[in-house]
Amino acid sequence: MNFCGMVDYFRVSRASDASSSSREGLSLDRLLSCRGWHGWLHVWRGEVDCVVWAEAFLRGERSEREVFAETAKSASRHVYHPRMDRTSDLAAFMLAGGKSTRMGTDKAFVEFEGRTLLARALDLARSVTTDVRIVGERGKFAAFAPVIEDLYPGCGPLAGIHAALRASSCDLNLILAVDMLFLTTDLLLYLVTRARNSSATVTIPRSGRGLQPLCAIYRRAFAGAAENALNEHRYKIDALFAGESTQVIREDELKAKGFSAEMFCNVNTPDELADARRFQR
């Protein structure tokens, strides 16, 4: 709903609620899904800002530009993805502790389309949950998000998953690699929905490249299996799935929902990064 539609809605609402003497009488339950400026404003229960602005506009006390400005300010406080269920059962962890030897520089700070891979990945994770943390070196990443450090340093991605699950208070945990450039909010929401509707310990997609353990949902119970493997110097993540309750989302299921195998491509070398830039064009 754009601003004009919002004003029309309030005009009708005001007429239908004419018996109310207060702004709060404007059916806030009906306004909860109303979005204003560029579709990002969410009206929270008990908030009457939109009613105040719309009525001021209708009385001629505020210009359309002024109301847009006020809406933008509120959006910075209450911004959220309109399709997102930001409940407390989901945390997201960005694995950024790799050595990046083949890239020749830290992948987290490589730029793609004018932004670092880390910034892009954090924004993506924040589109599905407010609890977003980085697994990596605190001194390197503390300025960008809360940081979790490996409990088993130098043991690869499995150690990152283990550290994340041990630090999490959420049952469902989204694990993401920092270098997967083509993931989308829609895909992550689909994975979260599948995980919530299953009792599986791991919900993981499979593409033509195989299982995708660094774009998957893990329940905290997986931490035990990961810790046992790390103690035995077994670092291959896929090998642990056979002994766990695992929900594999097949490639044909992904395609049926509009998700391609290319979404799981990651970049490890400058040449792969260049290929990704050409693909994006």
N, C-alpha and C positions, 0 to 999 in steps of 0.2 A: 504494500500500500504506500503510494507516494504522499507528499505533503497535502496536495489538493484533496486526494481521497480521504486522508485522515481528517481534514477539516470537514468534509462532507459527512463523514461518519459521526463526528462530534456534533454537527448541526442536527442530524437526525436523533442522535442519542440525547442531546439536550432537550429536544422537543418531547421525546418519549419519557424523559425523566423530569419533566417540568415541575412535578410536585415536590421535587427535592430542593431544599434551600442551600445545599452545599455542593461544592465541586465533587466531593467524594461520592455523591449520589449518582454519578455518571457510570453506573454499571462497570466497575473495574474488572469484574470477572470476564466481561466480554472484551475488555481492552488488553487482556494479558498477552494475546497473540498478535496485537497490532504493532506494526513496525513502521518507523518514520524514515528519517533521512537515510538514503541509499540502502534501505532494507536492513540496517544493522541495529537500530534502536530496539531494545526490548523493554516493555513497560512492566515493571515488577509490581506484585501485589502490594497495595498500600501506597504506591507512588502515584502522585497526581500531576506530575510535571507536564505531561502531554495535554491534559485537560486545561491546565493553566495557560499554556502557550496557545492552544487552539482557540480558547475563548477570548484571549487577548487579541488574537488576529481577527476574529469575527467582530469584535467591538471596535476594531480600527486602532487599537493601542500598540500593536506590534506589526512591523512589516514582515513580509514573507522572508526576506533576507535575515532579519533578526531572529525569527523563529528557527530558520535553518541553523543559524549559528548556535542558538541555545540547544537545539537537538544534537548538534555535533559535540558540544561539551558533555552532554549527558551520555552520548554514545561512548565517549572515552572512559566514562565511569562504569557504564553498564553494558559494554559491548559483549556480544556473544554470537555464536553461530546459531542461526534460527533453528537448525535441525538437530542441534546437539543436546544430548541429555547429560548435563554435567552433574552426575551423581557421584557419591563418595566411594563407589566401589571400583573406580578405575584410576590408575596412575600410569604415567608414561615416562619411559626412561630412554634417553638418547645415548647410544654407545659411541663415545668419541675418544676412546683411549688407544686406538690403534697407532702403530708406528709410522704408517704412511710411507714406507720405504720406497715403494714403486712409484709413488706420486712425486717424491723428492722434496715435499714440503707437507706441512700438516693439512690434511684434507679438510678438516673442520673450518679452516680459514681461507680455503680456495674459493674464488668467486664464480658464481654462475648467474647469468642475467643480472649482474650488478649487485648481488648479495652473496654473503658467504653461505657455504653449505650448512653451517651451524645455525645461522639465523633463519634460513628457510625451513630447516628441520624442526626447530623449536616452535616456529609459528604454526607449522602443520600439527605438531603434537598438541599445542594449546587450543587448536580448533576442536578437540574432542574431550579435553579435560583441563582443569585448572592445576592439577598436581603433576607438574612436569619437572623432571630432574635430569641432570647430565651424569653419566658414568665416565669418569676420567680424572685427570689431575686437577686438584682443587686450585692450585696456584694459577693454572692456565685458564680455567673455565668459570671460576667463582663469580666473575663480573656479569655472566650471562644468565645463570640460573643456579638453583641449589645443586651442589655436586656430591656425588657418592663416589668414593674411591674403592678400587678392587680390594677384596680381602685376600685374594690370591694373585698378587701382581705378576704380570708377565705370562699369564696362562690363557690369553686369548679371549674371544667373545664369550665363551662359557663362563669365565670368571666375572665378566661384566654382568651377565644375566643373573648369576648367583648373588653378586653384591646388590643388584637392584632389588631382587626378591627379598633378601634379608633386611633391606632398609625400608621396604614398603609396608604400609599398614592397610593396603587395599587387597582385596581378593584377586581382582583382575589387573594385570599389568601388561601394558603395551610396550614391547621392546622394539626399538627402531635403530637402524644403522644411520649414521649421519650422512652417508654418501649415496642414498637412494633418492634420486632427483625427481622421479616422476610419480611418486605416491600422491594420493589425493585424500582429502577429507572424506569423500564418499566411500572410498575403499576402506579407510580405517573404521568408519562407522559401521560398515558391513561386517568387518571382522569382530568388532565389539559386540554387535547384535548376535552374531553366531555364537560367540563365547558365552554371552549371558543366557542364551537359550540352550546351553549344553552344560553337562557336569564334567566335561573333559578337563584334564589338567592343562593341556596345551591345545590351542586353536591356531592352526598354521596353514597358510596357503601353499599350494603346489603349482609351479609354473613349468614351462618347458625346460627351465634350468634346474628343476628339482624343488625340494622343500625350501621354504624361505624363513629360516629361524630368526632372522633379524628384521622381520616384519610380521610379528606374531603376538598372540595374547597368551600369557603364562599366569596360571594361578600360583599363589605363594607356595603351595605344596611342592612345586617343582624344585624348590631350593634344596630340599633334602637330597634328591637324586643328583643334582648338580654338585653338591658338596661332596658326596661320596665319590663321584667321578673325579673331581679335582684332587681329592686326597689320594686317589689311585693313579694320578697322572694320566687320566683319560680326558682328552680335551675336545673330542669330536661331539658336537651338539646333537646331530641327527641320530647318533648311536643310542642316545638316551630315550628316544621316543618310543621304541619298541616295548620298554618296560613301564611306560606311563600310559594313562588314558589320554589318547591323542585324537583330536578331531581334525582331519585333513580336509581342506577345502580344495576340491579338484579344479583343474584348469577350465574344464567345461562349465563348472558352476560359476566360476569367476567371469567367463566370457558371457554367460547368460545374463549376468548383472551389468555387463558393459565394461568389465575390467580386463585389460589386455596383459599378456605376459611381459610386455616391454616395461610395464610400470615398475617391475621389480629390478630393473637394471641398476647396477651400481657402478661407480667409477673408481678405478684403482691406479690409473696411469694418466699422464698428460694426453696421450692419444685417445683414451676412452673419454676423457673430459671434452676434447675437441669433437669427438663423434657425437657426444650428447648435445653439444651446442649446435651442431649442424642438424641433428634430428629435431631439436626444438624449433628451429626456423621453419 
